[in-house]
Amino acid sequence: MVMTTNKPILVLGGTGKTGKRVVARLRDRGFTARAASRNGETTFDWHDEGTWGAALDGAGAVYMVDLVDEPVEWDPAVSVRSFCEQAVAAGVERLTLLQARTDEEAGGKSLTGSEDIVRASGLQWTILRPTWFTQNFDEGVLLDGIMAGHLRVPAGDGLEPFVDCADVADVAVASLTRDGHAGRLYELTGPEAITFGQAVAEIARATGREIRYEAVTHEQYVDDLVAVGTPGEYAELLADLIGQIRKGKNAHLSDGVQRALGREPISFAEYAENAVAEGAWRV
Ligand SMILES: NC(=O)c1ccc[n+]([C@@H]2O[C@H](COP(=O)([O-])OP(=O)(O)OC[C@H]3O[C@@H](n4cnc5c(N)ncnc54)[C@H](OP(=O)(O)O)[C@@H]3O)[C@@H](O)[C@H]2O)c1
C-alpha cells in the first residue's frame, strides 16, 4: 500500500549523492519532494534551527542525512533529538535515516550516533546502513585520484562490497512511500566484495583510460589530503574508514537491498558502465 501520497517528503542532504537520487525518484513517482540542504531548493542548515520549521511545514515523511561524518562540531544527541521533536510536532509520520555500515569509530566519532535517537523519536523509522558508495569514485573523495590516473589510498588488498547510491535511493524511496519497512534496519552492500585495485581496473576498462591504484599508508594518505587543503581531522576520519577496509572488516556482504526491494544490487562493473554513459570521468 502506498502511503504519504499527498504530503510533501522532506529530503535532507537533497543535493548530496543519495539525497539527489531520492528526490529524483520521488518526483518521477509523482510525490512532492523538498530537496533540502544549505544550498538546496529548500534551505535547511543543521546549524541553524531557524531553517527547520519551514522545511518541515506540512511534511509527511523525512529522509535524514546527518552530519556525523562531516568535519564539524555537531552532536546528534542535541540536533537530531531536537529535529525529531519538531518533526513529530509538525505532523511527520515516518523518517528514514541514512547512517553507515560500521560499528567502529572513525576519527574519534561514531557514524551510527543518530540511530538510538531516531528509534526513540516516536516516528515510524527505517535505518539504512550502506557500505562505501560506488559514487565516491565519480562524485566524491576518490574522484581526484581517478582523474589523475593514480589513486592512492590506504586500502591495501582489503575487500569492500561497494554499494551504488541508486540502490540506496531505491531502498530509501520504498521505505518512505510504502508500508512494511517501519522498524527495519537495512545493511546495504553491492553483490560482491572487491579490492580497490579491482575497482580501479573496472573504471579503467569502462573509460578506456590508464588508471592505477597504489596502496599507501594511513600517514601518507592523511598527508596527501592535508596537502590539498582537507582539514586534518577529516583526513584522519577518512583514513580510519579506509583502514577498516584494509583490515578486512568490511568484506562481508549484507542483504538489505534484496530484503527491501526483492532484487539484486547493482554490481561495480554496471556502476562503472552507467557512470560513463552519464558522462563521468570525461577529460
Ligand atoms: N560516501 C560514502 O561512501 C558513504 C557510505 C555510507 C554512509 N555514508 C553516509 O552518508 C552521509 C552523507 O555522506 P555523502 O557521502 O552522501 O555526502 P554528500 O554527497 O556530500 O552529501 C552531504 C549532504 O549534506 C548536506 N550538508 C552538508 N552540511 C550541511 C549542513 N550544515 N546542514 C544541512 N545539510 C548539510 C550537503 O549539501 P549542502 O552542501 O548544500 O548543505 C549534501 O547535500 C553521511 O552520514 C555518511 O556517513 C556515506
Ligand as a Chemical Component Dictionary entry (heavy atoms), coordinates in Angstrom:
data_LIG
# 
_chem_comp.id                   LIG 
_chem_comp.type                 NON-POLYMER 
_chem_comp.pdbx_formal_charge   0 
_chem_comp.three_letter_code    LIG 
# 
loop_
_chem_comp_atom.comp_id 
_chem_comp_atom.atom_id 
_chem_comp_atom.alt_atom_id 
_chem_comp_atom.type_symbol 
_chem_comp_atom.charge 
_chem_comp_atom.model_Cartn_x 
_chem_comp_atom.model_Cartn_y 
_chem_comp_atom.model_Cartn_z 
_chem_comp_atom.pdbx_ordinal 
LIG N1  N1  N 0  30.145 8.405  0.995  1  
LIG C1  C1  C 0  30.010 7.142  1.389  2  
LIG O1  O1  O 0  30.634 6.214  0.864  3  
LIG C2  C2  C 0  29.057 6.804  2.497  4  
LIG C3  C3  C 0  28.847 5.459  2.804  5  
LIG C4  C4  C 0  27.971 5.129  3.835  6  
LIG C5  C5  C 0  27.297 6.123  4.513  7  
LIG N2  N2  N 1  27.515 7.427  4.185  8  
LIG C6  C6  C 0  26.816 8.461  4.952  9  
LIG O2  O2  O 0  26.112 9.314  4.077  10 
LIG C7  C7  C 0  26.010 10.599 4.658  11 
LIG C8  C8  C 0  26.319 11.657 3.628  12 
LIG O3  O3  O 0  27.535 11.351 3.006  13 
LIG P1  P1  P 0  27.671 11.576 1.453  14 
LIG O4  O4  O 0  28.952 10.992 1.031  15 
LIG O5  O5  O -1 26.408 11.139 0.775  16 
LIG O6  O6  O 0  27.810 13.155 1.400  17 
LIG P2  P2  P 0  27.390 14.171 0.266  18 
LIG O7  O7  O 0  27.111 13.514 -1.019 19 
LIG O8  O8  O 0  28.465 15.214 0.308  20 
LIG O9  O9  O 0  26.070 14.793 0.851  21 
LIG C9  C9  C 0  26.059 15.558 2.029  22 
LIG C10 C10 C 0  24.807 16.424 2.013  23 
LIG O10 O10 O 0  24.704 17.109 3.266  24 
LIG C11 C11 C 0  24.450 18.480 3.008  25 
LIG N3  N3  N 0  25.009 19.251 4.117  26 
LIG C12 C12 C 0  26.310 19.455 4.434  27 
LIG N4  N4  N 0  26.394 20.257 5.523  28 
LIG C13 C13 C 0  25.125 20.553 5.890  29 
LIG C14 C14 C 0  24.553 21.335 6.925  30 
LIG N5  N5  N 0  25.299 22.031 7.812  31 
LIG N6  N6  N 0  23.205 21.404 7.022  32 
LIG C15 C15 C 0  22.407 20.746 6.147  33 
LIG N7  N7  N 0  22.882 19.985 5.134  34 
LIG C16 C16 C 0  24.231 19.897 5.012  35 
LIG C17 C17 C 0  25.122 18.762 1.679  36 
LIG O11 O11 O 0  24.505 19.847 0.984  37 
LIG P3  P3  P 0  24.938 21.400 1.152  38 
LIG O12 O12 O 0  26.405 21.459 0.978  39 
LIG O13 O13 O 0  24.133 22.082 0.102  40 
LIG O14 O14 O 0  24.477 21.785 2.538  41 
LIG C18 C18 C 0  24.820 17.476 0.920  42 
LIG O15 O15 O 0  23.526 17.530 0.340  43 
LIG C19 C19 C 0  26.937 10.608 5.869  44 
LIG O16 O16 O 0  26.127 10.463 7.035  45 
LIG C20 C20 C 0  27.781 9.373  5.676  46 
LIG O17 O17 O 0  28.188 8.804  6.905  47 
LIG C21 C21 C 0  28.372 7.788  3.198  48 
# 
loop_
_chem_comp_bond.comp_id 
_chem_comp_bond.atom_id_1 
_chem_comp_bond.atom_id_2 
_chem_comp_bond.value_order 
_chem_comp_bond.pdbx_ordinal 
LIG N1  C1  SING 1  
LIG C1  O1  DOUB 2  
LIG C1  C2  SING 3  
LIG C2  C3  SING 4  
LIG C2  C21 DOUB 5  
LIG C3  C4  DOUB 6  
LIG C4  C5  SING 7  
LIG C5  N2  DOUB 8  
LIG N2  C6  SING 9  
LIG N2  C21 SING 10 
LIG C6  O2  SING 11 
LIG C6  C20 SING 12 
LIG O2  C7  SING 13 
LIG C7  C8  SING 14 
LIG C7  C19 SING 15 
LIG C8  O3  SING 16 
LIG O3  P1  SING 17 
LIG P1  O4  DOUB 18 
LIG P1  O5  SING 19 
LIG P1  O6  SING 20 
LIG O6  P2  SING 21 
LIG P2  O7  DOUB 22 
LIG P2  O8  SING 23 
LIG P2  O9  SING 24 
LIG O9  C9  SING 25 
LIG C9  C10 SING 26 
LIG C10 O10 SING 27 
LIG C10 C18 SING 28 
LIG O10 C11 SING 29 
LIG C11 N3  SING 30 
LIG C11 C17 SING 31 
LIG N3  C12 SING 32 
LIG N3  C16 SING 33 
LIG C12 N4  DOUB 34 
LIG N4  C13 SING 35 
LIG C13 C14 SING 36 
LIG C13 C16 DOUB 37 
LIG C14 N5  SING 38 
LIG C14 N6  DOUB 39 
LIG N6  C15 SING 40 
LIG C15 N7  DOUB 41 
LIG N7  C16 SING 42 
LIG C17 O11 SING 43 
LIG C17 C18 SING 44 
LIG O11 P3  SING 45 
LIG P3  O12 DOUB 46 
LIG P3  O13 SING 47 
LIG P3  O14 SING 48 
LIG C18 O15 SING 49 
LIG C19 O16 SING 50 
LIG C19 C20 SING 51 
LIG C20 O17 SING 52 
# 
